[in-house]
Amino acid sequence: EHFEQLCAYKAQNGHCNASIWDARNRSLGAWVSMQRSLHKKNILSSNHTQKLNSIGFLWDLRDQSYEPSWMNMYQELKAFHSKHKHTIVPERL
């Protein structure tokens, strides 16, 4: 169930980093955090690890591979600014 929610979240947001601080995705964010914790402790099953890897799940948010994702979002913000002449992006476009 949470994996499917994460796939939908990624399709909408471009990444798998759901946060517990986001009220709309608090449950998903908690699940994502738990997956990272279990993986770090080497107790997440290889099947679950493979499924999460298959959608580009980022295990460590300090990982350098997060940088391209940040840059993609920055480029999207620049495009939004060019079109709308402001950077107050609505929650849903």
C-alpha positions, 0 to 999 in steps of 0.5 A, spaced: 500 500 500 505 505 501 509 503 496 504 504 491 502 511 494 510 512 494 510 511 486 504 516 486 508 521 490 514 520 485 510 521 479 507 528 482 513 530 485 519 528 481 522 524 487 521 519 493 522 524 499 516 524 502 516 528 509 513 527 516 513 534 516 508 535 510 501 534 513 498 531 507 503 526 506 505 525 514 503 517 514 507 516 507 513 520 510 513 516 516 513 510 512 519 512 508 523 514 514 522 507 517 524 504 510 531 508 510 532 506 518 531 499 516 535 499 510 541 502 514 540 497 520 540 491 514 534 489 516 530 491 510 528 485 505 532 485 499 525 484 495 523 491 498 530 494 497 530 492 490 523 495 489 525 501 492 531 502 488 527 500 482 523 507 483 530 511 484 529 511 492 534 515 495 537 512 501 541 517 504 538 524 503 546 527 504 547 523 498 550 527 492 545 524 487 540 528 490 543 534 487 541 533 480 534 532 483 535 539 486 537 542 480 531 539 476 526 543 481 530 549 481 530 549 473 522 548 474 522 554 478 526 558 473 521 556 468 515 558 472 518 564 474 519 566 466 512 564 465 508 567 471 513 573 473 513 570 480 515 564 484 509 563 489 508 556 486 501 553 488 501 547 491 498 543 485 499 546 478 
